[in-house]
Amino acid sequence: MMDPSSGGGGGRGGSSFLSAWVAAASRRHQHLLDKATPHVLRRWAWLGVLALVYTVRVWIAQGFYIVSYALGIYILNLFIAFLSPQVDPEIQEIVDGGPGPSLPTRSSDEFRPFVRRLPEFKFWYSITKAFCVAFVLTFFSAFDVPVFWPILLFYWFVLFTVTMKRQILHMVKYKYVPFTFGKQRYSKKKEVSPDVDASLPSN
């Protein structure tokens, strides 16, 4: 006669095996992400290939324009977060009752690097996941809603223009540039002051 408790042991064993497999897969996934972090150009090149594959898939299917529109809106929101500072000066003014922090505008000002609300790696990773999800959705006819795609494209361009105009005005108002070029860099060569140079013995 079978022990009634034996069935529970088998279930617990299967559950622990599944948990261990999920944990191992998660560690492997995180390891691959860590290795890909410094390879910026390669990551964005692979994302370009993924975007091209998705574009070809939509072109062949001649549909899923709603999915593409939602993907475009999501990417636009990510892009705005990528261009925005981590601490919004406008909100900082409301909280502190004074002017918020800004980047230096003169060479004599203290150098403060631009800290993004959405870092570059998370920006890339979020777009990559969005393209993968959108690509999978194109294999389900339920998401192929008939729509006149030029209207969606026009709406997206209008939204992009309005959003970017507001973001540029925000940059101009609070004097920040969300890019790394043109930032102050420190030279390794130290300058010798005139007083020290005068005190050196001449040959």
Salt bridges, closest charged atoms under 4 A:
ASP88 OD1 - HIS170 NE2 3.00
GLU90 OE1 - HIS170 NE2 3.97
ASP109 OD1 - ARG106 NH2 3.26
GLU120 OE1 - ARG43 NH2 2.96
